Amino acid sequence: MEKIDLTREKATLLITLYAKARESRLPNSVLQDHHAADAVARIDYDFSRLRMRRDEMVGLAMRAHTLDGWAREFIAAHGEATVLHLGCGLDTRVQRVDPPPGIGWYEVDYPEVIELRSKLYPPRPGCTLVGTPVTDLDWLARIPAGKPTLVVAEGLFLYLPEDALLTLLRAVTARFPSGEVVFDAYNRLGLSWVAHNRMIQSTGAVTRWSLRRPQDLEAQVPALRLRAVRGGYETDDAAQRARYSLPAQAALWLMRRVEPLGSMTRLLRYHY
């Protein structure tokens, strides 16, 4: 069993890992993430303290499923490409997406997170572990720069100071010739909602960055152009939508129709 000694933002990886593991054991799982379930079984941590609800498991799985789908679309369009999985935590996206040999996949997170990751998951050809804070930009020089590059960041950007985040995005779009950036974002109301979530509060994590309008980021990082927006926990599959409780379905219906509720949490896809 692997002992967990993570706090604050680093500890939030336990929330997303557990959600994906538990959702994969529910009927009609959208992720089927058995690698996450295996990892949870090997971690010495009382996950019951998170008091995670079924709707939260399903919602986080829906979010991951959308980002996985965008990653698959990018990879299908670029036989030779680079994927930067920023703030990877213990997420098993590389196993779920299962990129072909022409894809160079990089898992980037704090050194102690990468060390834990290397203990829980076997090495994978084409997948490189990079132990560094994502905002210490020296690591970018270690990544080959000649290929289209996809940046995936799930549950990361909201914890970064705005200046550090914008510097990171400008550096990425300057170094790599073309690509996409996909991530989850929150307006101020959504950021407050996350900050007061009991699971986030249990970690001591501090939320920092909000985005009022997706177009605002285009002005701050001129290379980026918005390609797609969707609700953070939405799905077009009626059968999957029915997995939410009736109150959660009602909340999602309301969010689709009322601003700023509809902008509380979104999944954003930019190209450059």
Secondary structure, 3 states (H helix, E strand, C coil): CEECCCCHHHHCHHHHHHHHHHHCCCCCCCCCCHHHHHHHHCEECCHHHHCCCHHHHHHHHHHHHHHHHHHHHHHHHCCCEEEEEECCCCCCHHHHHCCCCCEEEEEEECHHHHHHHHHHCCCCCCEEEEECCCCCHHHHHHCCCCCCEEEEECCCHHHCCHHHHHHHHHHHHHHCCCEEEEEEEECHHHHHHHHCCHHHHHHCCCCCCCCCCHHHHHHHCCCCEEEEEEECCCCCCHHHHCCCCHHHHHHHHHHHHCCCHHHCEEEEEEEC
